[in-house]
Amino acid sequence: MTNPIDAEARAGASPTSVGKGLRQGSVGLLAAVTLGLSSVAPAYSIAVTLGFVTLAVGDLAPAALLLGFVPILLTAFAFRELNREMPDCGTTFVWTTRAFGPVVGWLTGGWVVQTATLIAMTALSQVGATYLLQLLGLHSLAASTAAVTITAVVLLATVTSIAYRGLHLAASVQYVLLGLQLTALLGFGAAAFAGDGAATPSPAWLNPFAFADLGSFAEAVLLSLFIYWGWDALITANEETRDGDRVAGQAAVISTLVLLGTYLFTAFAAISFAGTDAAGIGLGNPDNAADVLSTLAPAALGTAPAKVMELAVCVSATAALLTCLVGSSRSTLSMATHGALPRSFARVHPRHRTPAFGTLFFGAAAACLLVLLRLVSVNFLGDAILCIGLLIACYYGTIALACVWYFRGQLRNSPRDLLLRGILPLLGGLTMLAAFARSAHDMYDPAYGSTSFHGIGGVFLLGAGSITAGALALLIARTRFHRFFRDGHTTVAELTITED
């Protein structure tokens, strides 16, 4: 079964819906916001990031979270404006291609985004597997690299099967998972503030001018980018969202604001309760940095209630895995439909109306990458998180600048266009790229992160190596997808393929 070419998009106009075979109108505003929040995995993200932020800037962690939010919000406006103009599930790929051409679109809007997602999925699956084994009382297996890896692969297979069956099912599952996360974080925060010896929160913790040096500030902000990253996955469902050109953008802004409130509340509660000391349960203790909630929850809530927090982190990682699969498979569906990837990625299941091949591909690719990274080093989790921050800054910055460039001829139309399509995205893009440049410089140091290779930091190798690999893959892609790279704009492929 085939769908005709969208003549308008083929002629180079802004692509809207090109008949990719997805189930249109199946997602509302609440479901879109839920998908956006779930893809960020708030319980998991704050658990594995707050400690590293505190190690970098001490009790100024809330200030770092707030400052890291600013470029995220500015970028969210860019996403909203571009989605209104071009509501395509390819999002970053389509927008950067239309603004800067097929080379930048394929590399930055396609490769970098999907690589960041794959690396994140390996970390998410490991954390989810570890917490699941601990919840089941299998502590010896939770300490075993092999057992955790096998469990993570099984977890990946499970969420892949859910994503394969449809976005409506995925959204229904996410309501429960997200509700558990937010309830657990709220309960932890309330208990922490009420705990014996808890310090009174200080407004000075939000002082943006109190950072000791630029290096620690840049590291903390880059980590904060990771903690907010993922909300844009909801926009890849714009072709399945009711009034997707408007609702998806609204959901993006709402999601980021909810995340800011959740993270600041949790950070203030954790610092008030435990402080930033380098010993005991203090957030400045490096031994606690990889997962502060597992350390603080028993002390704040008690042993039995702390199990709810463990469950929240477990389902948080699982929920994010699910939305990673939803977003990545739809992005590659769009790339294939526009002639930039093999047509197999354009296959849509006839009954579930999901990108069948893309969903299975990313589930399998994440499992293979997980096994590979575990064989290389068991200390990859912290470095993977830092590496993802570098990739996020790269493609978020590019998207923000793409908004300015694409709408450059309309910026004088009204004050609104000048502000929301020009000034704010420009500030966000420049901030993102500045964080990228500074962080790449710092990451080269072998002392940065947990691993190094021949005097070069492992974080730098993961981040810069991913982009370099993308440049090599781009050279191969240019030999296979002549039409896409020749035309200089998004070109719809001849067919949308539906599985038999």
C-alpha positions as CSV (number, residue, x, y, z in Angstrom):
1,M,0.0,0.0,0.0
2,T,1.4,3.4,-1.0
3,N,0.7,7.0,-0.5
4,P,1.2,9.7,-3.2
5,I,3.9,12.3,-3.0
6,D,3.0,15.5,-1.3
7,A,3.3,17.9,-4.3
8,E,3.8,21.0,-2.2
9,A,6.7,19.5,-0.1
10,R,8.2,18.1,-3.3
11,A,8.2,21.6,-4.8
12,G,10.2,22.9,-1.9
13,A,7.4,24.4,0.2
14,S,7.3,23.9,3.9
15,P,6.4,20.2,4.5
16,T,3.3,19.7,6.6
17,S,2.0,16.1,6.6
18,V,3.4,14.0,3.8
19,G,1.2,11.0,4.3
20,K,3.7,8.9,6.2
21,G,1.0,6.4,7.4
22,L,0.9,7.4,11.1
23,R,-2.4,7.5,13.1
24,Q,-3.3,11.2,12.9
25,G,-5.2,12.9,15.7
26,S,-4.6,10.2,18.3
27,V,-2.7,12.4,20.9
28,G,-4.1,15.4,22.8
29,L,-2.3,18.2,24.8
30,L,-2.2,16.2,28.1
31,A,-0.8,13.1,26.3
32,A,1.8,15.3,24.5
33,V,2.9,16.9,27.8
34,T,3.1,13.5,29.4
35,L,5.3,12.1,26.6
36,G,7.5,15.2,26.9
37,L,8.0,14.9,30.7
38,S,8.4,11.1,30.5
39,S,11.1,11.3,27.9
40,V,13.1,13.5,30.2
41,A,12.8,10.9,33.0
42,P,12.6,13.5,35.9
43,A,13.2,11.0,38.7
44,Y,16.1,9.3,37.0
45,S,17.6,12.6,35.6
46,I,17.7,14.4,39.0
47,A,19.0,11.2,40.7
48,V,22.0,10.8,38.4
49,T,22.8,14.5,37.8
50,L,22.3,16.5,40.9
51,G,25.3,14.9,42.6
52,F,27.6,15.8,39.7
53,V,26.2,19.4,39.6
54,T,26.8,19.8,43.3
55,L,30.4,18.4,43.0
56,A,31.0,21.2,40.4
57,V,29.4,24.2,42.2
58,G,28.4,23.1,45.7
59,D,25.2,24.7,47.1
60,L,24.9,26.8,43.9
61,A,23.4,23.7,42.2
62,P,19.9,25.3,42.1
63,A,21.4,28.4,40.4
64,A,23.0,26.0,37.8
65,L,19.7,24.3,37.2
66,L,18.0,27.7,36.8
67,L,20.7,29.0,34.4
68,G,20.7,25.7,32.5
69,F,17.0,26.1,32.0
70,V,17.3,29.5,30.3
71,P,18.8,28.3,27.0
72,I,16.4,25.3,27.1
73,L,13.4,27.7,27.3
74,L,14.8,29.9,24.6
75,T,15.3,26.8,22.4
76,A,11.8,25.6,23.2
77,F,10.4,28.8,21.7
78,A,12.5,28.0,18.5
79,F,11.0,24.5,18.5
80,R,7.5,25.9,18.8
81,E,7.9,28.5,16.0
82,L,9.5,26.0,13.6
83,N,6.8,23.4,14.4
84,R,4.1,25.9,13.6
85,E,5.7,26.4,10.2
86,M,6.8,22.8,9.5
87,P,4.9,20.2,11.6
88,D,6.8,17.2,10.4
89,C,7.7,14.3,12.7
90,G,11.3,14.7,11.4
91,T,11.5,17.9,13.5
92,T,15.2,18.8,13.9
93,F,16.2,17.0,10.6
94,V,13.6,18.8,8.5
95,W,14.1,22.2,10.1
96,T,17.9,22.3,9.9
97,T,17.7,21.0,6.3
98,R,15.3,23.8,5.3
99,A,17.4,26.4,7.0
100,F,21.0,25.3,6.4
101,G,20.8,22.7,3.7
102,P,21.0,18.9,3.5
103,V,24.5,18.4,4.9
104,V,23.8,20.2,8.1
105,G,20.4,18.7,8.3
106,W,21.6,15.2,7.9
107,L,24.5,15.5,10.3
108,T,23.3,17.8,13.0
109,G,19.5,17.4,12.8
110,G,19.8,13.6,12.1
111,W,23.0,11.9,13.2
112,V,23.8,13.9,16.3
113,V,20.3,13.7,17.6
114,Q,20.0,9.9,17.1
115,T,23.5,9.2,18.5
116,A,22.7,11.2,21.7
117,T,19.5,9.2,22.0
118,L,21.2,5.9,21.6
119,I,23.8,6.7,24.2
120,A,21.1,7.9,26.5
121,M,19.2,4.6,26.0
122,T,22.2,2.6,27.1
123,A,22.5,4.5,30.4
124,L,18.7,4.4,30.9
125,S,18.5,0.7,30.4
126,Q,21.4,0.1,32.8
127,V,19.9,2.2,35.5
128,G,16.5,0.7,35.0
129,A,17.9,-2.8,35.2
130,T,20.0,-2.1,38.3
131,Y,17.0,-0.7,40.2
132,L,14.7,-3.5,39.1
133,L,17.1,-6.1,40.5
134,Q,17.4,-4.2,43.7
135,L,13.6,-3.9,44.0
136,L,13.3,-7.6,43.6
137,G,15.9,-8.2,46.4
138,L,18.5,-9.6,44.0
139,H,21.3,-7.4,45.3
140,S,24.1,-9.8,44.3
141,L,22.8,-9.8,40.7
142,A,22.5,-6.0,40.8
143,A,26.2,-5.9,41.6
144,S,27.0,-8.2,38.6
145,T,27.9,-6.5,35.3
146,A,26.7,-9.5,33.3
147,A,23.3,-9.8,35.2
148,V,22.6,-6.1,34.9
149,T,23.5,-6.1,31.1
150,I,21.2,-9.1,30.4
151,T,18.4,-7.5,32.4
152,A,18.9,-4.2,30.6
153,V,18.6,-6.0,27.2
154,V,15.4,-7.7,28.3
155,L,14.1,-4.3,29.5
156,L,14.9,-2.8,26.0
157,A,13.1,-5.7,24.3
158,T,10.0,-5.0,26.5
159,V,9.7,-1.3,25.8
160,T,10.5,-1.9,22.1
161,S,7.4,-4.2,21.9
162,I,5.3,-1.5,23.6
163,A,6.5,1.3,21.2
164,Y,5.9,-1.1,18.3
165,R,2.3,-1.5,19.1
166,G,1.4,2.2,19.0
167,L,1.7,5.7,20.4
168,H,-1.7,5.6,22.1
169,L,-0.6,2.5,24.2
170,A,2.7,4.2,24.9
171,A,0.9,7.4,26.2
172,S,-1.5,5.4,28.4
173,V,1.5,3.6,30.0
174,Q,3.3,6.9,30.5
175,Y,0.4,8.4,32.5
176,V,1.0,5.8,35.2
177,L,4.8,6.0,35.1
178,L,4.9,9.8,35.2
179,G,2.4,10.0,38.0
180,L,4.5,7.7,40.1
181,Q,7.6,9.7,39.5
182,L,6.2,13.1,40.4
183,T,4.4,11.7,43.5
184,A,7.7,10.1,44.7
185,L,9.7,13.3,44.1
186,L,7.1,15.4,45.9
187,G,7.0,13.0,48.9
188,F,10.8,12.9,49.1
189,G,11.0,16.7,49.0
190,A,8.3,17.2,51.7
191,A,10.0,14.6,54.0
192,A,13.5,16.2,53.4
193,F,12.3,19.7,54.3
194,A,10.6,18.3,57.4
195,G,13.6,16.2,58.4
196,D,15.6,16.7,61.6
197,G,18.4,19.1,61.2
198,A,17.3,20.2,57.7
199,A,18.7,23.7,56.9
200,T,16.6,26.6,55.9
201,P,16.8,27.1,52.1
202,S,18.7,30.2,51.2
203,P,18.0,32.6,48.3
204,A,21.8,32.7,47.8
205,W,21.6,29.2,46.3
206,L,20.0,30.8,43.3
207,N,22.7,33.6,42.9
208,P,23.9,33.4,39.3
209,F,26.9,35.6,40.0
210,A,28.4,33.5,42.8
211,F,30.2,30.9,40.7
212,A,33.9,30.6,41.5
213,D,35.2,30.1,38.0
214,L,34.0,29.7,34.4
215,G,35.0,26.0,34.1
216,S,32.8,24.8,37.0
217,F,30.0,27.0,35.8
218,A,30.2,25.6,32.2
219,E,30.3,22.0,33.5
220,A,27.3,22.5,35.8
221,V,25.2,24.2,33.0
222,L,26.1,21.4,30.6
223,L,25.0,18.8,33.1
224,S,21.8,20.9,33.5
225,L,21.2,20.6,29.8
226,F,21.1,16.8,30.2
227,I,18.7,17.0,33.1
228,Y,16.2,18.9,30.9
229,W,16.9,17.1,27.6
230,G,14.3,15.0,26.0
231,W,11.1,17.1,26.1
232,D,11.5,17.7,22.3
233,A,10.6,14.0,21.7
234,L,6.9,15.0,22.1
235,I,7.2,17.1,19.0
236,T,8.1,14.1,16.9
237,A,4.5,13.0,17.6
238,N,3.2,16.2,16.0
239,E,1.7,14.4,13.0
240,E,-0.3,12.2,15.5
241,T,-1.3,15.1,17.7
242,R,-4.6,16.9,17.3
243,D,-3.9,20.3,15.9
244,G,-0.2,19.3,16.0
245,D,1.2,22.5,14.5
246,R,-0.1,24.4,17.6
247,V,-0.5,21.8,20.4
248,A,2.9,20.2,20.1
249,G,4.6,23.6,20.6
250,Q,2.4,24.5,23.6
251,A,3.3,21.1,25.1
252,A,7.0,21.7,24.7
253,V,6.9,25.0,26.7
254,I,4.6,23.6,29.4
255,S,6.9,20.5,29.8
256,T,10.0,22.6,30.3
257,L,8.3,24.8,32.9
258,V,7.0,21.8,34.9
259,L,10.5,20.3,34.8
260,L,12.0,23.5,36.2
261,G,9.7,23.6,39.1
262,T,10.2,19.9,39.9
263,Y,14.0,20.1,39.8
264,L,14.3,23.2,41.8
265,F,12.0,21.8,44.5
266,T,14.0,18.6,44.7
267,A,17.4,20.3,44.6
268,F,16.5,22.7,47.4
269,A,15.1,19.8,49.5
270,A,18.2,17.6,49.0
271,I,20.6,20.4,49.9
272,S,18.6,21.5,52.9
273,F,18.5,17.9,54.2
274,A,22.0,16.6,53.4
275,G,24.1,19.7,52.8
276,T,27.1,19.7,50.4
277,D,29.7,18.0,52.6
278,A,32.2,15.6,51.1
279,A,31.5,12.9,53.7
280,G,28.5,10.8,54.7
281,I,25.3,11.5,52.8
282,G,26.4,15.0,51.8
283,L,25.9,15.8,48.1
284,G,29.5,16.7,47.9
285,N,30.5,13.1,48.5
286,P,31.8,11.7,45.2
287,D,30.7,8.2,46.2
288,N,27.1,9.4,46.2
289,A,27.2,11.5,43.0
290,A,26.0,8.8,40.5
291,D,22.7,8.4,42.4
292,V,21.9,10.8,45.2
293,L,18.3,9.7,45.7
294,S,19.3,6.1,46.6
295,T,21.5,7.6,49.3
296,L,19.1,10.3,50.6
297,A,15.8,8.5,50.3
298,P,16.3,5.9,53.2
299,A,17.5,8.7,55.5
300,A,14.7,11.1,54.6
301,L,11.8,8.6,54.2
302,G,12.8,5.5,56.1
303,T,13.7,2.1,54.6
304,A,10.3,0.9,53.5
305,P,9.1,4.2,51.8
306,A,12.5,4.6,50.2
307,K,11.5,1.5,48.1
308,V,8.9,3.8,46.4
309,M,11.7,6.1,45.3
310,E,13.7,3.2,43.9
311,L,10.6,2.2,42.0
312,A,10.2,5.7,40.7
313,V,13.7,5.9,39.4
314,C,13.3,2.4,37.8
315,V,10.0,3.4,36.0
316,S,11.5,6.8,35.2
317,A,14.3,5.2,33.2
318,T,11.8,2.8,31.6
319,A,9.5,5.6,30.6
320,A,12.3,7.5,29.0
321,L,13.4,4.4,27.1
322,L,9.9,4.2,25.7
323,T,9.8,7.8,24.5
324,C,13.3,7.6,23.1
325,L,12.1,4.8,20.9
326,V,8.9,6.7,19.9
327,G,10.9,9.8,19.0
328,S,13.9,8.2,17.2
329,S,11.8,5.9,15.1
330,R,9.6,8.8,13.9
331,S,12.6,10.9,13.1
332,T,14.2,8.2,10.9
333,L,10.7,7.6,9.4
334,S,10.8,11.2,8.2
335,M,14.4,11.0,7.0
336,A,13.5,8.0,5.0
337,T,10.3,9.5,3.6
338,H,12.3,12.6,2.5
339,G,14.9,10.4,0.8
340,A,17.8,10.7,3.3
341,L,17.8,7.1,4.7
342,P,17.1,3.7,3.3
343,R,13.4,3.1,2.5
344,S,13.2,0.3,5.1
345,F,13.0,3.1,7.8
346,A,9.8,4.3,6.1
347,R,7.9,1.1,6.8
348,V,4.8,1.6,8.8
349,H,2.9,-1.2,10.4
350,P,-0.6,-1.5,8.8
351,R,-2.5,-2.1,12.0
352,H,-0.5,-0.3,14.7
353,R,0.5,2.6,12.4
354,T,3.9,2.8,13.9
355,P,7.4,3.0,12.2
356,A,7.9,-0.7,12.4
357,F,11.4,-1.2,11.2
358,G,12.7,2.0,12.9
359,T,11.4,1.0,16.2
360,L,12.9,-2.5,16.1
361,F,16.2,-1.1,14.7
362,F,16.7,1.4,17.6
363,G,15.8,-1.2,20.2
364,A,18.4,-3.6,18.8
365,A,21.0,-0.9,18.2
366,A,20.7,0.3,21.8
367,A,21.1,-3.2,23.1
368,C,24.3,-3.7,20.9
369,L,25.7,-0.4,22.0
370,L,25.0,-1.2,25.7
371,V,26.9,-4.5,25.4
372,L,29.8,-2.8,23.6
373,L,30.2,-0.1,26.2
374,R,30.0,-2.5,29.1
375,L,32.7,-4.6,27.5
376,V,34.9,-1.5,27.1
377,S,34.4,0.0,30.5
378,V,32.0,-0.5,33.5
379,N,32.4,3.2,34.4
380,F,30.8,4.6,31.3
381,L,27.6,5.9,32.9
382,G,28.9,9.2,34.2
383,D,31.0,9.8,31.1
384,A,28.0,9.0,28.8
385,I,25.9,11.6,30.6
386,L,28.6,14.2,30.2
387,C,29.0,13.2,26.5
388,I,25.3,13.5,25.9
389,G,25.4,17.1,27.2
390,L,28.0,18.0,24.5
391,L,25.8,16.5,21.8
392,I,22.7,18.2,23.2
393,A,24.4,21.6,23.1
394,C,25.5,21.0,19.5
395,Y,22.1,20.2,18.1
396,Y,19.9,22.5,20.3
397,G,22.2,25.4,19.4
398,T,21.9,24.6,15.7
399,I,18.1,24.4,15.9
400,A,17.9,27.8,17.7
401,L,20.0,29.4,15.0
402,A,18.1,27.6,12.3
403,C,14.9,29.3,13.6
404,V,16.6,32.8,13.3
405,W,17.9,32.1,9.8
406,Y,14.8,30.5,8.4
407,F,12.5,33.3,9.6
408,R,15.1,36.1,8.9
409,G,12.8,37.7,6.2
410,Q,9.9,37.9,8.7
411,L,11.6,39.4,11.7
412,R,10.4,42.9,10.8
413,N,6.8,41.9,10.4
414,S,5.9,42.4,14.1
415,P,7.5,42.7,17.5
416,R,6.3,39.2,18.3
417,D,8.2,37.8,15.3
418,L,11.3,39.7,16.2
419,L,11.3,38.5,19.8
420,L,10.1,34.9,19.5
421,R,11.7,34.0,16.1
422,G,14.7,36.2,16.3
423,I,16.1,37.6,19.6
424,L,15.2,34.8,22.0
425,P,16.3,31.9,19.7
426,L,19.5,33.7,18.9
427,L,20.4,34.1,22.5
428,G,19.6,30.5,23.2
429,G,21.6,29.3,20.2
430,L,24.7,31.3,21.1
431,T,24.5,30.2,24.7
432,M,24.3,26.5,23.6
433,L,27.2,26.8,21.2
434,A,29.3,28.6,23.8
435,A,28.7,25.9,26.3
436,F,29.6,23.3,23.6
437,A,32.9,25.0,22.8
438,R,33.9,25.5,26.4
439,S,32.9,22.0,27.4
440,A,34.7,20.4,24.5
441,H,37.9,22.2,25.6
442,D,37.5,21.0,29.2
443,M,36.5,17.4,28.2
444,Y,39.8,16.9,26.4
445,D,41.5,16.7,29.8
446,P,42.0,13.0,30.8
447,A,41.0,13.9,34.3
448,Y,37.6,14.9,33.1
449,G,35.1,12.1,33.8
450,S,35.9,8.5,34.8
451,T,37.8,7.2,31.8
452,S,40.6,8.3,29.4
453,F,42.5,6.9,26.5
454,H,46.2,7.8,25.7
455,G,45.9,11.1,27.5
456,I,42.6,12.1,26.1
457,G,39.4,12.3,28.2
458,G,36.9,9.5,27.6
459,V,34.1,12.0,27.6
460,F,35.7,14.0,24.8
461,L,36.3,10.8,22.8
462,L,32.7,9.8,23.2
463,G,31.3,13.2,22.2
464,A,33.8,14.3,19.5
465,G,34.1,10.7,18.3
466,S,30.4,10.5,17.7
467,I,30.4,13.7,15.6
468,T,33.4,12.5,13.7
469,A,31.8,9.2,13.0
470,G,28.8,11.1,11.8
471,A,30.9,13.1,9.3
472,L,32.2,9.8,7.9
473,A,28.7,8.4,7.7
474,L,27.7,11.6,5.9
475,L,30.2,10.9,3.2
476,I,28.7,7.5,2.6
477,A,25.2,8.8,2.7
478,R,26.0,11.4,0.0
479,T,26.9,8.5,-2.4
480,R,23.6,6.7,-1.8
481,F,21.0,9.5,-1.5
482,H,22.0,11.7,-4.4
483,R,18.6,13.3,-4.9
484,F,18.3,14.5,-1.3
485,F,21.8,16.0,-1.2
486,R,21.6,17.4,-4.7
487,D,18.3,19.3,-4.3
488,G,19.5,21.3,-1.3
489,H,16.1,21.1,0.5
490,T,13.9,18.4,1.9
491,T,12.7,16.1,-0.8
492,V,9.9,13.6,-0.3
493,A,10.8,10.1,-1.5
494,E,8.7,8.3,-4.0
495,L,6.8,6.1,-1.6
496,T,5.7,5.7,2.0
497,I,6.2,2.0,2.6
498,T,3.6,0.1,4.6
499,E,4.4,-3.4,5.8
500,D,2.5,-6.3,4.4
